[in-house]
Amino acid sequence: MNDIEKNILQNGEYNADNIQVLEGLEAVRKRPAMYIGDVGERGLHHLVYEVVDNSIDEALAGYCNNIEVTIHEDNSISVLDNGRGIPTDFHEKEQKSALEVVLTVLHAGGKFNKDSYKVSGGLHGVGVSCVNALSKKLRADVYRNGKHFVQEYEYGHPLYPIKEVGDSDRRGTEIWFLPDDSIFITSLYKYDTLATRLKELAYLNKNITLKLNDLRPDDNNELKPTQIFYSENGLKDFLLYLDGGREKIMESPICMEGERQGVPVEVAMQYNNSYTENIHSYVNNINTIEGGTHLTGFRKALTRTLKKYADESKMLDKLEKNKIDITGDDFREGLTAIISVKVAEPQFEGQTKTKLGNDDVGGIVESMVNEMLTNYLLENPKDAKEIVNKVILAATARHAARKARELVQRKNVFSGGGLPGKLSDCSSKKSELCELFLVEGDSAGGTAKQGRDSHFQAILPLRGKILNVEKAMQHRIFESEEIKNIYTALGVTIGTEEDSKALNLEKLRYGKVVIMTDADVDGSHIDTLILTFFFRYMKELIENGHVYIATPPLYLIKKGKEERYLWTEEERQATIEEWSKGSDNMSGIHIQRYKGLGEMNEEQLWTTTMDPAFRTLRQVTIDNATEADRVFSMLMGDEVPPRREFIEQNAKYANIDA
């Protein structure tokens, strides 16, 4: 008998009495975005996360160590775990089985009963019932007490009462569902998106095995191999993965783990030679992208502990002589850290759970980090000296950056007088209607200026490749002419009382900021450079839905008087096959490959790429900030091997310059 089975026998009372009903399931199908965020790609994948979260809750309670997710050929999903199995006995209050209550009643589940789960994730308990409501079909197989139980649903309605279909020596729950394509804009599950989340969960919950299968054959009629995600060291492994593209200044990460007042806290952190702060916080496996009290507690402890150590070691004397002050930002420059807490009754601000509000958790994290970090610094004087030297360098650079930033701020006025000379502004002053196109080069900028609608479209040409901010100190960023032009054109300001690096969007002059570059390797590199800048220094623009990428066509294909613009190689091949009627005869078919925006005249650029009635803009979103941080540091950082490996693996999908 293994530990999980012993735990179930000793402590695992989990039956219909543990299921508490808060309210009935209503309006999910009418207003799905209220429950899962949206009905696009993000919401579709969120259905999987909600089911997986239930299995993770079983794992956190100590009753599960294997979770398997499968994408089936029809884009349906199944999630199988080896937990206790959802209770199947009769629920007196609801007059139906506990399984049916869990699958049909909003805010129903064992996580509302403290005896069943100490901590849990998911969307306030709406999870599986919400998935059921938004699925054409759903089937639940429960293996429990030596029996196999089944119940099937259509559009959230049970087809029959729960039934026992046989004996079984298995234990756990399998949920299979097919999302309703009349609700979701897309029905195609992305393997990499699911893999990223399962990998994240494996790091956040060590010693749990998560598997991902994809039963959809590729173009060669082959299946992807099963991916297995497992971490023995948890956050330490996570940190090494995230920081793989950065050069470290420490021999090994600082790892802390403990529990205080019933709140388990884990922290992993290390310093590198970058100039950005990358702190990722989690509560019950949920990425709290807006932080909260746990993040505040960590920052306070970090600043106080390092400042005390630096003062006592007399390492800050030189800064004081030069009248350079030191701030909390300086202690976090070049820091990558992960904070994970498990809270029994988390209080989140907002339905999407992006900011923790529990005051007591902040104090717990602060005291634990203060104590553990103090001990680490005393026991590792070499690393401690490297960290303080990094802080001194950050303070010195910030002092220089302040002057450069103030220069940007002075130029950054709403009236046209302070705008960049290269900017061809629009006439409208209604910012929500206006668009700014960041265009590669003066030539393409001139074409775009001639082709645009000057009432609401502004053009800012960028000269060549902008500065790679991943490798640049802050004062160099604000000294860059191209970057200063972007700041002043947008009308944004930098710094708030709470965060000196935060972006103030109150006077943002354009509702859409569109990156428009050539459809070649150089264009892709420029896209990545600009997106790196936005992610590191204007993340609020992305988070508020202002950033887009234009999609100019790759080909213009002509035959006689007929012509078509094509955006993919597949479209080109299909058109040639159609026009040549399946033969090899290419007579009369002329193909023009657009390598640059400058190869199109103003009418063509307007028609294909800038006209709102016809164009396609790709909105830039951050689905997983932690993974986005890793990818940007890997693509634009100093470490070559991770970047080379990425390019080799993705060469046929992406044009990323090494």
N, C-alpha and C positions, 0 to 999 in steps of 0.2 A: 504494500500500500504506500503510495507516494505522499508527499507533504500536502498537496492540494486535496487529495481524497481524505486525509486525516482532518484537514481543516473543515471540510464539508461535514464530516461526521460529528466533529466536536462543536463547531460554531455556526454551521451553515443552515440554520432554520430559515427557509425561504419559501413561502407559500402564499396562498391567496390573501391571507391576513396582512402580509407585508405590502400589498399593493394599495396605495392611497389615491383616490380620485379627487382632483381639484376642480375640474370642469369638463364639460363635454367637448367633443371635436366638432367645431363649426367653422365654416367659411374658409377652410384651408384651400379648397379647390378654386374658390372665387378670388382669393387674395394670397396666392402662394408666396409672393415676394415678402410678405410680412413675416413669414416663418422660415424661409430658407435664403433670403437675401435678394434673389432675382430668379428669372426663369431662363436664363442663358446658361452658358457653359459652367459658370461658377455654381449656380444653384443645382444643376444636374449632378455635379460631382459632390455637392454637399449632401445629397441623399445617401451616398456611400459612407461619408464620414459619420453621419448620424447613426447608422447601423453599426459601424465599427466602434463608435464611442461606447455603445452598450456592452460590446465585448471587452473593451478596455476597462470599463467599470468593473466587470467581473474579475479582470486581472488585478486591478488595484485592490479589490477586496480579498485577493488571495485564492481565487477559485478557478483561475484560467491561465494557461501559459502558451496557448496556440491559437492563432487567428488566421484564417485563410480567406482571401478575397479572390473571386474569379469573375472575369469579364467573359460572358458567353458570346457566341457568334451573332446573336440577334441584339447585342448591346444590352442585354439584361445582366444583372449583377447578383452574385450570391456571396454571403458572408457566413462562414462556419467557424464556431469556436468550441472549445472543450470546457465551457463553464458549467454552472449548475443546471442550466436549462431554464427558460422562462416558466414560471409556475403554470400548471395546467388545471389545477383544482378549481372548484366552484367559488365565485366571488359573491358573497351574500348580498352586498349592497347593490351591485350592478345586475345581479341575477343572470350572470353568464360566466364563462370560464375566465380565469385571470389572464390567460393568453389573449383572449378576445378583448378584454379591457385594455391591456397594454397596446394592442394594435388598432384600437378604434376610438379610444378616449384620449383627448388632449390632456397633457399634464397628469398622466397616470403612469406609475412605475414604482419599482422598488427603491429608486434613488431618493424618493421623498420620505422614506422611512430610515431613520438613522441606524436602526439595527441591521438593515440590509446592506447599505453602502455608506462608508464614512465620507468618501468624496466621489464626485462624478462630473463628467463633462457634458457635452451636448447642449442643445438649445432649450434650456429650462424645462426639459422633460417632454418636449413636443416631438422628439425625434422619430421613433419608429411609427407612431400613429400618423405623423406628418408624411413620412415616406409612403405609407400605405395609401393615404388619401390621394397622393400624386402619382400613383402607379396604376397602369392598366390592370396588371395582375400582380399578386404577391402570394407567396406560399411560405408558411412557417412550419419547419420540422423541428420538433423538440424531442430530445433524448434525455429521459429523466426517470429515475426510480425503476430502471430496468425495462422501460417501455418506450415505444416510438409513437409520438402524437403528431397529427397533421391538421392544418386548417388552411384553406385557400380563400383569396379575396379578389374582387374586381372593383376597381375604383374606390377602394376603402370599405366595400361592403362584403361581409362574409358570405360565401357560397353555401356553407353548411356549418353546423356546430363542430367544435373540436372533436376529433375522433381518434381512438387508439387503433393503430394499424399493425401492431405486432410487438414482439419482445426485442430488446436491444441491449447490448452491453456497452454501448456508447454513452457519452454524457455531453450535453451541450445544446446549442441552438444553431439552426441554419435558416437564414432569411434569404429568400430569392425574390427579386422584384424586377418588373419591366416598367420603366418610367413612361408616363403618359405623354406621347409625342404631340398631343393636341394642346398641351400646356407648355412644354419646353420648346424653345426656339431651336435647339439642337438636341439630337438624341445620341450623338457619338461620344463615347467615353474615351478620354485620352489616357493612354497607359502611363506616360511619364508623369502626368499630374497626380494620378493615384499612387504611383511609386514614390513620389516625393513625400506625400503625406504619410505613407506607411513607414518610410525610412525615418521620418521625423518622430513618429510615435515609438519606433523601436529605440531610438536614442533617449527619449524622454521616459521610457519605462523599461529599464534594463532587465535582461533575462526573460523577455517575452519574445516569442518567435512569431513574426508576421510574414505571410506568404502572399504573393501576387501571381495569379495565372491569367493568361490572355489566350482564349480559345479561338480568336479570329485569325484566320490565315493571312499572311502578307501577300504581296504580289507574286512571290515565288511559291505560294501555297505552303509556306512553312510557318510554324508557330514560334513565338518567343519562348525562350526557356523560363521556367518558373524562377522568380526572384525571391530570395529569402532575406529578410531583414532581422538582424539580431545584434544586440549590443551587450557586451559583458560589463563595460565600464561606463555606460550611460552618457552623461554630459561630457565627460572627458573625451570620449570618442566623437561626440557631436562637435565639440570645439575644434578638434584636430581636422575634422572634415570641413567645417566652415572656413577655417583659416589656412586651408591647403595652398591657397594662392598668394599668401603673404609671407614675408620673411620675418621670423620670430626673433625677439631679442632676449628670450628666456630659454632655459634648458628644457623646461617642461611646464605644462599648465598648472595653475593653482586650482585645486579642487577642494570643495568644502561640502560636507553633508552632515545634517543633524536634524533634530526635532525639538521644538520648544512649544509648550502650551498646546500640544496636539497638532502642531503644524509642521510637517516635514519640509525642510528647505534644502535645496541643492544648488550649488553655484560652481561654475567652471569659468576661469578667466585666464587670459594671457595677453601680453603686450607684443606688438609687432612694429615694424618700421613705417607703417602707413600713417596718414594724418587725419583719419576719420575715426569716429566713435561708433562701434557696432555692438550694441547691447540688445539682446533678445530675451524677452521675458515671457514666462508661461504660468498659467494658473490651471491646474487640473488638465494639463495637456493642451489648453487653449492658448494660442499665441496672442498675448495682450499687446497689440501693436501700438496702442496709445499709452501703454505703461500702467501706472497706478501706484498704489501705496507700496507694493513690494519693490518696485523699481526705485521709488524715491528713497526707501530705506537703504537699498544697496548703494545708491549714489552718495548718500550722506555718510555712510560708514566708510566708503572708499576714500572720500575726500578727507574726512577727519583723521582716519588712521594713517594715510600716507603723509598728510601735512604734519602730523605729530612726529612721525619717524624722520621726515626730512628736516624739521626744525631741530630735533634732538641731535641729528648727525651733522648739523651746521652746513648742510649742502645748499641752503637757500640764501646764504649770505651774499653771494655775488649778485643775485637778482635784487636784493634789497638795496645794495650799493648803487645799482643802476636805476633804482626807483621803478622797477617792473613788478607790478602786483601779480598775484597768482590766484586763479579761480578754479572752480570745480571742473570747467571745461578742460583745463590743462591736465588734470589728473586722468581724464578719460580719452585723451587723444591717443590713437594707436591701440586702443583697448578693444578686444573682442571678448564678450562675456555672455553667459547664458545663466539666467536665474529661473529656477522652476520651483514653485510651491504647490502644495496640495492642501486645499482649504475645504473644511467640511461644509460651511455655509458661505460661499463667496457672494459678495455683493458687487455686481458689475454695473457699470454705467452704460446703459443702452442695451438693446436686444442683441446686438452682435457681439457682446462680451469683449470689448477691446480695451477696457480700463477697469482695474480693480479698485474698489472703494473701501475695503475693510481697513480701518485705521490700525487695529491691533497687529495686523500682518506686517505693516511697515516697521513697527517697533521691533517685532520678532526678527525680521530679516536684518535690520540695522545692528542689533545687539550681537547676533550670531556672526555676521560678516566682520564686525569690528573685532571680536574676540579671535576668530580664526585667522584673519589677515594679520593681526598683530603678531600672533605666534609664528606665522609663516615668514614675515619680514625679519624677525629676530633669528630664526633658524636658517634663513637663506640670505645672508648679507650680500652675496654677489648679485643675485637677482634683484634684491632691494635697491642696490646702487644703480643698476641698469634702469629700473623703473623710474627712480627719482631723476636721473639724468634725462630720461625721455620727457618727464614733466617739465624740467627746466627748459629744454629745447622748445617744447610746446608753448610755454609762457613767453619766451623770447620771440618766437614766430608770431604769436597772437598780437604782441605789442606792435610788430611791424604790420600785421594784417589790418589792425584797427585803423591805421592811417589810410591804407589803401581802400578799405571798406567805406570809410567816411567820405573819401573822394567820390566813390560811386554814389553814395547817398546824396551828396550835394548836387550831383548832376541829374539825379533821378527825380524829376518833377513831372507833374501831370500835363502841364502845358507843353506845346511843341518845342519851345525854346531850348530845352535841355535834351532833346532826343538825338540819337546818333545820326550823323550826316548821311549814312548809307540807307537809313530807313525810309522806305516809301510808304508813308502812313495812309490810312483810310480816312474818309471824311466823317463817318459816323462816330459819335461819342458814346453810343450805347455799348458798353464793354461786353455784355452778354451776347451781342450779335456779331462782334468783330472777331476777325481771325488774323493771326500773325503767322506767316510762312517763313520758316528758317530755311533758306535755300543755299545749296552748295555752289559757291562761286559767283563772281560778278556777271558772267555770261548768262548762266541760267537765271540769275536774279533779274537781269534785264528782260529776258523773255517772259518771266513770270509777271513782271511789272506791266508789260504790254498786254498780257493776256488776262489779267485779274479783273474782278469787279471792284473798282477803287472805292465804292461806297462802303464796303465792309471788309475788304481784304487788304492787309498790309504785307509788305515784302521786306525782309531783312537778309541781304546776302551775307554769307560767312566766307571768309577767305581761308580756303584749304581746311585742314583738320584742326579743330580747336584743341586746346590744351587738355592733356590726359590728367584729369583732376585726381585720379587714383594714386598718382605718383608725385603730386605737387603739394608743396606747403601752402597754407591758406593765403599768405600775402601774395604769392605768385598768381594765385587764382584771380584775386581782385585786381592785379596789375595787368592781366590779359585783356587786350583790346577787344577781342571778340566776345569774351564773357561779360565785360563791362557793358558792351553794346546790348547784350541780351537783357541784363538787369535793367538798364535804363529804358529800353524799348518796352519792356513789360510793365514798368511802373511800380515794381514791388520794392519793399524795403526789407532789411535784414536785422534780426534781433528783436527780442521781446524781454520783458523783465524776468520771465521765467527761463528763457533759453536764448542765449546770445546768438545762436546759429539759426534760430527759427525764421521762417519766411512769413512776412506780413503781406497778405493778399488783398487788403482793403482797397488799394488803388490799382489793382490789376486791370490793365487796359484792354485785354482780349480774352474772350470766353474760350477760344480755341487757339492752342499753340501747335502748329503743324510742322513737323520735320519733313522736308522735301529734298531728297538727295537722289543721285544717279542710281540706276538699278544695276550696279556692278560691285566688285569687291571693295573698292575705295568708298563707294556710297554706303555700303553696309558698315564699314569701319567708322565712318563719320556718324552714322546713326548711333552706333554703340558709344562713341565718345560723348555725343550730346546727351544720350540717355544716362550715361554714367554721371555726367554733371547734374542732370535733373534729379537723379536718384540720391546723390550725395548732398546736394545743396539746395534743391528745389523740390524735395519730395512731396511737399504740400500741393504743388501743382498737379502731380500725378494722382495723389490721393483724392483730390477734389474733381478729377475727371477732365482736366484741361488739356492734356497732352495727347497728340495724335501723330500718326505716321502716314504720309501720303503714299499712294501706290501707283506710280506711273507705269504704263504698259511696257512690256518687254519687246513686243513685236507689233509691226504694222504689216499685214499681209494683204496683197491685192491680186485680183484676177479680173481683167477687163475693167468694168466700172464698179465692181463690188470691192469693198475693202472692210477689213475688220482689225480692231485693236485687240491684242491678246496679252494676257497677264502671266500665263504659265506655259511651260514647255508642253504640258499635256494638252492645253488648248491649241497650241500650234500644230501638234501632231494630228489631233482630231480634225482640225480645219483642213489640213493638207489631204488627209484621207478622204474627207467629204468632197473636196473640190476636185481631187484626182480620181474620184469614184473607186477608190481602193487599189488603183494601179500605181505603177512607178512613174507614170507620166506626169512630170512637173511643168509641162509646157504652159506658158502664160501665167504661172504663179510666181509672184515676186514677193520676197520676204525682206523686210527691213528690221534689223535688230537695233533697238535703241540702247546704246551704251551710256548715254548721258542725256540730261534734261535739255541741254543746249542743242541736241539734234532735232528737237521738235520746234516748230514755229509757235507763236503765241496762241493761235487758234487751236492747234492740236493739244497744247499743254492745258488750255482752259477746258476743252471738251473732255479730255481723258482723266485729268488729275485734279482740277480745281473747281469745276462746276458742281455745286451741291446737288444738282438734279441727276448727275450721272456718276460722279466720282465714288470711290471707296476709300474711307479713312479708317485706319485701324487704331482704336483707342488703346492707349497704354494703361494697363492696370497692374496692381501689385497683388497677386493672389497669395503669394507666400513670401513675406518680406525677408525671412531668414534665408530662403533659397536664393532670392534675388541678390542679397548681399554677397553670398558665396560666389554666384556666377559673375557678378561685376568684378569682384576682387580677383577671380581666377582669369577672366578675360583681359583685364586691364592692369593687373599687378605685375610684380617683378618675377614671380616664379614661372619659368617656362614649361617644365614638364607637365603640370596639370592642364595648361592651355593647349599644349600639343596633343595630349590625350583626348581632350574635348573635341578638337578639330578633327582628329582621326575618326572619332566615333560619330561625328555629326556632319562630315564633309558633304554628303549628298543632300543634306537638309539646309545647311547654313553656309553663308559666305562670311567667315570671320577671319580677319587678317591676323596671322600669328605675330 
